[in-house]
Amino acid sequence: MNLRKLFPMATLALLILSGSCKNAPTPLETTQAELKEILLTQQLDPKQRYTIINQMANNLLAIKDYQGVTLLLTDWVEQNPDDMYNSYWLLMTAYAYLSTGAEPIAEYYFDRILQKYPDLLIKDNSIHFMCLQNLIQISKTPSHRIKYFNELINKFPQKVNTTELYLRLALEYQKDNQWNQALKACEVYLEQPDASTIQIPGEPDAYKNARHLIDFNKSSKDWTFESLPALEAAIKKAIRNYDWRALDRYKAKANFFSMSWKQDELDANAQEVFSMHDWMQGNRIRYSETLDETSNPNEAYLRTWGWNNYVSVWYLYFRKIDFPLDPEINGNWEWAGIYIGNKI
């Protein structure tokens, strides 16, 4: 049969092109089209619409078509601003962006839900709570994280460990240079009954550091030295002259400790107040000419000996002060404590 006699050349070309470019719809495309048709043509109540849209979104998630999910859901929210489930559709949108590594866009949608949409319970889970949980994980801005920690504490105190959150809130205030707020958060953290025993991931010295900050803030701070060499020279001079009064003045008046290397400086007997007179009288005290080799830019150790017949060696511990709240004190050095015995 001569095809050219049956069809003109242009018509034949059109048939060939359409046959090569048009594929049969996939089962998923057919299903999505059918669901969309129901959505647009049927009189549905809100729960029925929710079921249809949720199914369409989950169909796309099953094949990891995250772009398709975000286009479907954001378009629906824009065209249906009164849909009671919009917070859920935007939650799914945020999770889709998380799945592609687009954390800043996900953060935008999580935060948008908190700011503009009422909370919903999905299988007994609060959408606002899920948003805050994710925002705490992905947000990099201290001021934003401060807002999210406060919302978690104020809105969901039964769902979170408030002791840990007060500590983390204090740390974020410090990063944001809001020192008065940081001190208030620290005080609230320290007032919690489990503050001294709770283990906070990534913050092994949380209680000690918070206690130091509060105690130091309330102290006179008149024992500090502008530099480590100045502190070292003053201590050595006082030891040479057996000037126990000077040593007593140089001891930190907040958080000073005296303990073995195995103790914790917050132990009850590690911070007993005593005078150097009790240990210098009748003894021949000596010190190393140089600081211990383990010293670093923030901490230093001076080996001394001759304090008593039982444990002769004491390491005097010097520490650089980290207290940005007072620029005149921040960066100074203090004699912060004594380690009794040879280093372990």
C-alpha positions as CSV (number, residue, x, y, z in Angstrom):
1,M,0.0,0.0,0.0
2,N,1.4,3.4,-0.9
3,L,1.1,5.6,2.2
4,R,1.7,8.7,0.3
5,K,-1.5,8.2,-1.6
6,L,-3.5,7.7,1.6
7,F,-2.0,10.7,3.6
8,P,-0.4,13.9,2.4
9,M,3.3,14.3,3.4
10,A,2.6,16.8,6.2
11,T,-0.1,14.6,7.8
12,L,2.3,11.6,7.7
13,A,5.0,13.6,9.4
14,L,2.7,14.8,12.1
15,L,1.6,11.2,12.9
16,I,5.2,10.0,13.1
17,L,6.1,12.9,15.5
18,S,3.1,12.4,17.8
19,G,3.8,8.7,17.9
20,S,7.4,9.2,19.0
21,C,6.8,11.9,21.6
22,K,3.6,10.9,23.3
23,N,4.0,8.1,25.9
24,A,1.2,6.3,27.7
25,P,0.6,7.7,31.2
26,T,2.1,5.8,34.1
27,P,-0.1,4.3,36.7
28,L,1.0,7.1,39.1
29,E,0.1,9.8,36.6
30,T,-3.3,8.2,36.1
31,T,-3.9,8.0,39.8
32,Q,-2.9,11.6,40.4
33,A,-5.1,12.8,37.5
34,E,-8.1,10.9,38.9
35,L,-7.5,12.3,42.4
36,K,-7.2,15.8,41.0
37,E,-10.4,15.4,39.0
38,I,-12.2,14.4,42.2
39,L,-10.7,17.3,44.1
40,L,-11.8,19.8,41.5
41,T,-15.2,18.5,40.5
42,Q,-16.8,16.9,43.6
43,Q,-18.4,18.7,46.5
44,L,-16.1,17.6,49.3
45,D,-16.0,18.4,53.0
46,P,-12.7,19.5,54.6
47,K,-11.7,16.0,55.8
48,Q,-12.4,14.5,52.4
49,R,-10.2,17.2,50.7
50,Y,-7.5,16.4,53.3
51,T,-7.6,12.7,52.4
52,I,-7.3,13.4,48.7
53,I,-4.4,15.9,49.0
54,N,-2.6,13.8,51.5
55,Q,-2.8,10.8,49.2
56,M,-1.5,12.8,46.3
57,A,1.4,14.2,48.3
58,N,2.3,10.7,49.7
59,N,2.2,9.2,46.2
60,L,4.9,11.7,45.2
61,L,6.9,11.2,48.4
62,A,6.9,7.4,47.7
63,I,8.9,8.0,44.5
64,K,11.0,10.8,46.2
65,D,9.6,13.5,43.9
66,Y,10.2,16.2,46.4
67,Q,9.9,19.0,43.9
68,G,6.5,17.7,42.9
69,V,5.4,17.6,46.6
70,T,6.4,21.2,47.2
71,L,4.8,22.4,44.0
72,L,1.5,20.6,44.8
73,L,1.3,21.7,48.4
74,T,2.5,25.3,48.1
75,D,0.1,25.9,45.2
76,W,-2.8,24.4,47.2
77,V,-2.0,26.6,50.2
78,E,-1.8,29.7,48.0
79,Q,-5.1,29.0,46.3
80,N,-6.9,27.9,49.4
81,P,-5.8,30.2,52.3
82,D,-8.8,29.2,54.5
83,D,-8.0,25.5,54.4
84,M,-7.8,24.4,58.1
85,Y,-5.0,21.9,57.2
86,N,-2.6,24.4,55.7
87,S,-0.2,24.1,58.6
88,Y,0.1,20.4,57.8
89,W,0.6,21.0,54.1
90,L,3.4,23.4,54.9
91,L,4.9,21.0,57.4
92,M,5.1,18.4,54.6
93,T,6.6,21.0,52.4
94,A,9.3,21.8,55.0
95,Y,10.1,18.1,55.4
96,A,10.4,17.7,51.6
97,Y,13.0,20.5,51.5
98,L,14.8,18.9,54.5
99,S,15.0,15.7,52.4
100,T,16.8,17.6,49.7
101,G,19.3,19.3,52.1
102,A,17.7,22.7,51.6
103,E,17.7,23.5,55.3
104,P,17.3,27.3,55.0
105,I,14.1,26.9,52.9
106,A,12.9,24.3,55.4
107,E,13.5,26.7,58.2
108,Y,11.5,29.3,56.4
109,Y,8.5,27.1,56.2
110,F,8.7,25.8,59.8
111,D,8.9,29.3,61.1
112,R,6.1,30.4,58.8
113,I,3.8,27.8,60.3
114,L,4.6,29.1,63.8
115,Q,4.0,32.7,62.8
116,K,0.9,32.5,60.6
117,Y,-1.0,29.2,61.2
118,P,-2.8,27.7,64.2
119,D,-1.5,24.6,65.8
120,L,-3.0,21.2,64.8
121,L,-2.8,17.7,66.2
122,I,-1.8,15.1,63.7
123,K,-2.0,11.6,65.3
124,D,-1.8,13.3,68.7
125,N,1.4,15.2,67.7
126,S,1.4,19.0,67.8
127,I,2.6,20.5,64.5
128,H,4.0,23.6,66.3
129,F,6.0,21.3,68.6
130,M,7.4,19.4,65.6
131,C,8.3,22.7,63.9
132,L,10.2,23.9,67.0
133,Q,12.0,20.6,67.4
134,N,13.3,20.9,63.8
135,L,14.1,24.6,64.1
136,I,16.3,24.0,67.1
137,Q,18.2,21.4,65.1
138,I,18.7,23.4,61.8
139,S,18.7,27.1,62.8
140,K,22.2,28.7,62.9
141,T,21.2,32.1,64.2
142,P,21.4,32.7,68.0
143,S,18.5,35.2,68.0
144,H,16.3,32.7,66.2
145,R,17.3,29.9,68.5
146,I,16.5,32.1,71.5
147,K,13.0,32.6,70.2
148,Y,12.5,28.9,69.6
149,F,13.9,27.8,73.0
150,N,11.6,30.3,74.7
151,E,8.6,29.0,72.8
152,L,9.4,25.4,73.7
153,I,9.7,26.3,77.4
154,N,6.5,28.5,77.5
155,K,4.2,26.4,75.2
156,F,5.4,22.8,75.8
157,P,7.0,22.5,79.2
158,Q,5.6,19.0,79.7
159,K,7.1,17.8,76.5
160,V,10.7,19.0,77.0
161,N,13.4,18.9,79.7
162,T,13.2,22.5,80.8
163,T,16.4,22.3,82.9
164,E,18.4,21.5,79.7
165,L,16.6,24.2,77.7
166,Y,17.3,26.9,80.3
167,L,21.0,26.1,80.0
168,R,20.9,26.1,76.2
169,L,19.0,29.3,76.3
170,A,21.7,30.9,78.4
171,L,24.4,29.8,76.0
172,E,22.5,31.3,73.1
173,Y,22.1,34.6,74.9
174,Q,25.8,34.6,75.4
175,K,26.5,34.0,71.7
176,D,24.1,36.9,71.0
177,N,25.9,39.1,73.5
178,Q,22.7,39.5,75.6
179,W,24.6,39.0,78.9
180,N,21.9,40.2,81.3
181,Q,19.5,37.7,79.8
182,A,22.2,35.0,79.9
183,L,22.7,35.6,83.6
184,K,18.9,35.4,84.2
185,A,18.7,32.1,82.3
186,C,21.7,30.7,84.2
187,E,20.1,31.5,87.5
188,V,16.8,29.8,86.5
189,Y,18.8,26.8,85.3
190,L,20.7,26.6,88.6
191,E,17.4,26.8,90.5
192,Q,16.1,23.6,88.9
193,P,16.2,20.6,91.3
194,D,18.2,18.4,88.8
195,A,20.6,21.0,87.6
196,S,23.6,19.5,89.3
197,T,22.9,16.0,88.2
198,I,21.5,16.2,84.7
199,Q,23.8,15.1,81.8
200,I,23.5,17.6,78.9
201,P,24.9,16.3,75.6
202,G,27.8,18.4,74.5
203,E,28.0,20.3,77.7
204,P,29.8,18.1,80.3
205,D,30.7,21.1,82.6
206,A,27.4,22.8,82.3
207,Y,26.6,23.1,86.0
208,K,30.1,24.2,86.9
209,N,30.4,26.8,84.2
210,A,27.0,28.3,85.1
211,R,27.8,28.4,88.8
212,H,31.1,30.1,88.0
213,L,29.4,32.7,85.9
214,I,26.8,33.6,88.5
215,D,29.2,33.6,91.4
216,F,31.8,35.6,89.6
217,N,29.2,38.2,88.5
218,K,28.2,38.7,92.1
219,S,31.8,39.0,93.4
220,S,34.0,42.1,93.8
221,K,36.5,40.9,91.1
222,D,39.2,42.9,92.8
223,W,41.8,40.0,92.9
224,T,42.4,39.8,89.1
225,F,45.6,40.6,87.3
226,E,45.9,42.1,83.8
227,S,48.3,39.4,82.6
228,L,49.6,36.0,83.5
229,P,53.2,37.2,84.0
230,A,51.9,39.9,86.4
231,L,50.0,37.2,88.4
232,E,52.9,34.8,88.3
233,A,55.4,37.4,89.5
234,A,53.1,38.5,92.4
235,I,52.6,35.0,93.6
236,K,56.3,34.1,93.5
237,K,57.2,37.3,95.4
238,A,54.6,36.5,98.1
239,I,56.0,33.0,98.5
240,R,59.6,34.2,98.7
241,N,58.6,36.7,101.3
242,Y,56.4,34.3,103.2
243,D,53.7,36.9,102.8
244,W,50.6,34.9,103.5
245,R,48.4,38.0,103.7
246,A,49.3,38.8,100.1
247,L,48.5,35.3,99.0
248,D,45.1,35.5,100.7
249,R,44.4,38.7,98.8
250,Y,45.4,37.0,95.5
251,K,43.1,34.0,95.9
252,A,39.9,34.3,93.9
253,K,37.0,35.2,96.1
254,A,34.6,33.3,94.0
255,N,34.9,29.6,93.0
256,F,38.4,29.1,94.5
257,F,39.1,25.4,95.1
258,S,41.6,23.2,96.8
259,M,41.5,19.6,95.9
260,S,43.3,16.5,94.6
261,W,43.6,15.9,90.9
262,K,40.8,13.3,91.0
263,Q,38.2,15.5,92.8
264,D,35.7,17.8,91.2
265,E,36.0,21.4,92.1
266,L,32.3,21.6,93.0
267,D,32.7,19.0,95.7
268,A,31.6,20.4,99.1
269,N,35.1,20.0,100.6
270,A,36.9,21.4,97.6
271,Q,35.8,25.0,98.3
272,E,36.5,25.3,102.0
273,V,37.7,28.8,103.0
274,F,41.2,28.8,104.6
275,S,44.1,31.1,105.1
276,M,47.5,30.5,103.6
277,H,48.9,31.4,107.0
278,D,47.9,27.9,108.3
279,W,50.2,26.3,105.6
280,M,53.1,28.6,105.4
281,Q,54.0,29.0,109.1
282,G,57.0,26.9,109.9
283,N,57.4,25.4,106.4
284,R,60.0,26.1,103.7
285,I,58.0,26.8,100.5
286,R,59.7,26.6,97.1
287,Y,58.4,27.0,93.5
288,S,59.5,26.1,90.0
289,E,61.2,28.8,88.0
290,T,58.9,28.3,85.0
291,L,55.3,27.4,84.6
292,D,54.4,23.7,84.0
293,E,54.7,22.5,80.4
294,T,51.0,21.7,80.3
295,S,50.1,25.3,80.6
296,N,48.2,26.9,77.6
297,P,46.9,30.4,76.6
298,N,43.9,30.0,79.0
299,E,45.2,28.0,81.9
300,A,48.5,27.7,83.7
301,Y,50.1,25.7,86.5
302,L,52.9,26.6,88.9
303,R,54.5,23.7,90.8
304,T,55.3,24.4,94.4
305,W,56.4,22.2,97.3
306,G,57.1,22.2,101.0
307,W,53.6,22.9,102.3
308,N,53.4,19.9,104.7
309,N,54.9,16.6,105.5
310,Y,52.0,14.6,104.1
311,V,51.5,16.1,100.7
312,S,54.3,18.4,100.0
313,V,53.5,19.3,96.4
314,W,50.8,21.8,95.4
315,Y,50.1,23.0,91.9
316,L,48.8,26.6,91.9
317,Y,46.2,26.9,89.1
318,F,45.9,30.1,87.2
319,R,43.0,30.8,84.8
320,K,42.2,33.4,82.1
321,I,38.9,35.1,82.9
322,D,36.1,34.8,80.3
323,F,33.6,37.5,81.3
324,P,32.6,39.7,78.3
325,L,29.9,41.4,80.5
326,D,32.7,43.5,82.0
327,P,35.3,44.5,79.3
328,E,37.7,45.8,82.0
329,I,37.8,42.3,83.7
330,N,37.4,40.1,80.6
331,G,40.8,38.6,79.6
332,N,42.4,39.2,83.0
333,W,44.0,36.4,85.0
334,E,43.1,34.9,88.4
335,W,44.5,32.4,90.9
336,A,41.6,30.1,90.7
337,G,42.6,27.1,92.8
338,I,45.1,24.5,94.1
339,Y,45.7,21.0,93.0
340,I,47.2,19.0,95.8
341,G,49.8,16.3,95.0
342,N,51.8,15.4,92.0
343,K,50.0,15.4,88.7
344,I,48.4,12.1,87.7
